[in-house]
Amino acid sequence: MKRPVNLSIRLKITLLLALLGTLFISILYFSVKKVITTDISQIERQKAEMIAKTIEPTLTMNHFLQLDGENRDFAQNVLQNKDVIGLAVTFEGKSVFSHIPSVDEGEVFRIEYPIHDVMLSKEIGKIELHYTKKHYNKTVETLYKRFAVVVVMIIVIVFIIYFTIRYLFRPLEQITAAIGKYHIGDSIDFSAIKREQETDGVMDIIAELVKRVNRHNQAMEEKQEELREAREIADAANASKSMFLANMSHEIRTPMNGVLGFSKLLEESGLNAKQQRYADIINASANALLGIINDILDFSKLESGKFELDYSQWNPFIEFEKVTALFTARMDEKKITFERLIDPDVPEGIVADRLRLQQVITNLLGNAIKFTPEYGKIIFYVQQLRVENGLSVLRIGVKDSGIGIEKKQTGPYF
């Protein structure tokens, strides 16, 4: 999304002043134009019509008395008025007097005034009067000059306000520039800014905030250094622990393999039923202990980030039978009924980390035996859910008739 343009306050005020000035000048211009084109022009035309209206009775009377010579003399006297440029008088289509000099239309007002017969109530003649525009032009010129003076004054006022605002905002701009040069850990420099009553408080507050930021940053750096040192100590401790666990598991695994080996030999030495049972328990316990040792070693590898899965191809039917057979003796002790259900659709050859999967199954079965009461039941099952892109998705699980876990407590585990 495009961000809106963010204008400074000074620029906004300047644009507002320019807009108001332009609006005021436009209103003033159209007002002056209206006065010139309507009001002043109408006044001058009314003056011309007043002259025509004044001379119309005399011209009408002389016409009825058939004194055309008197009308011509009267019209000539009217032309003595400097504001009357031309005059023409006609009665019933016949010209009695005409003096219309050739003058530019822009220099005169042309007025046509009818002459009426009061008795017959009809038009019997016409007065054409050309009235000078010199008064009109002079008034228009004066108005435009005053308009120009007002425009200049408005422009000057706008510039004065602009430079006043610029002067007033200059300390704030200098403060902003000083803040822009600030880097965490440095002190802020206001030495180049003129100290004034209005800005002293702002600069003092900013300087105090900068000091607080620097102190906080220093404290954070010290805290980070402490955390780094603590992490190095913890990493070293974890490395030592992992090394210790690896060495310990190796040292324990060696004699434990001996125990497993000799227990196997003992089983094959022709023992009676009771002795055979004891030998089986020894063998199963030794395998369980070896599994715990492997779990400890894997845990240390997980913490050190060196745990890797070892993929190989193997037969799940054979391997799952071996791993479940290790718990036969313990389940016999508690008279637990055990069922091993492997879906026939499960492929006979799968690629997975056999050892890790055996450890998971061993933990599940160990817990199931631990929490299942005597004469209970445990089911170990393997199902093929689906095949995706040539890969089998298997579900391996253990069900038992133990006490189980309440639903509210299963969240952290399942």
C-alpha positions, 0 to 999 in steps of 0.5 A: 500500500502506497504511503500518503505524502507527509508534509511539514507543518511549515509547508502546510501553512505556506500552502494554506496562505497561498491558497487563501491569497489566491482565493481572495485575489480571485474574489476581488478580481471578479467583484471589480470586473462585475462593478466595471461591466455592470454597475459603472457601465449602467450609471454612465448609460443612465446619464446619457439616457437622462440627457436624451430624456431632458431634450425630448420634450423640447424637440417634440414641441418644436416639431408640432410647431413646425419649427425645424430650424429651432430644433437644429439650433437646439440640437447644436446647443446640446452638442456644446456639452463635452460629454455628448460626442454625437447627436441625431434627431429624426421625426417620422423617418425624416432626419431633422439633425445629424452630427455623428462623428466617426469615433471608435465604438470603445470610446462612446455609449450609443443610446437610442431614445424614442420620441412619443406623441403624448396625445396619440400615444405612439412613437413619432421619432428617435434620438440617437445620442453618443455619450463619451466613455472618458469618465467610465474609462477613467473610473475603470483605470482607477479601479484596476490600479487599486486592484493591482495595489491590493494584489501586491499588498496581499502578496507582500503579506503572504511573503511576510507571513511565510518568512515569519513562519520560517523564522519561527520554525527554524529552531525546530528544524535545527533540533530535528537535524540534530536528532537526525545526526544522533547515534545511540551511545553519543550525546546530542549536540544542540550547541549550534542552535540559538537558545530561546525561551520557547525551545529551551524546554524542548531541548532539555527534555530531548537531552534528558531522554537521550541520556536515558536511552544511552543508560538503557542501551549501556545496561542492555549491552552489559546484560547481553554480555552477561547472557553471552558469558552465561551461554558460553558457560552453559554450552561448555557445561553441556559439552562436558555433560555430553562427553561424560554421558558418551564416555559413561554409556560406552563404559557401561555398554561394554560390560553390559554386552558381556552380561547379554552374551553370557546370559545367552550362553547360559540359556543354551546350556540346558537349563531346567524350566525354573533356571531358564526363566531366571535366565530370560529375566536376566537377558530381558533386564540387560536389554532394557538397561542397554536401551536406557543407556542408548536413550541417555546417549541419544539425549546427549546427542539431541542437546548437542545438535549431533543427533542423526537418524540412521536409515536402513532397510529391514523387515518390520515383521521380524524386528517388531517380533524381536522387540516385543519378545523382550517383554514376554517375561515381564508380562508373564509375571503380571499375567498380562495378555499380549497381542501383536497385530500387524496389518498384512498390507504393511510391506515386508521391507521398509527404510527407517532408523531401526534402532530409534524405532525400537527405542520408541516401541520399547518405551511404549511397551515398558510404560504399558507394562508398568501401568497395566494391572495383573491379568490386564491386556496389552495390544501392539499394532501396526497399520498402513494408513495410506501410500503417498508417492511410493511411500507407506504411511504407518501407524504404530501404537500400543493399547493397554487396559491400564489407568490411562491419563485424564484428558486435561493432562494429555495436552503437554504430551499428545 
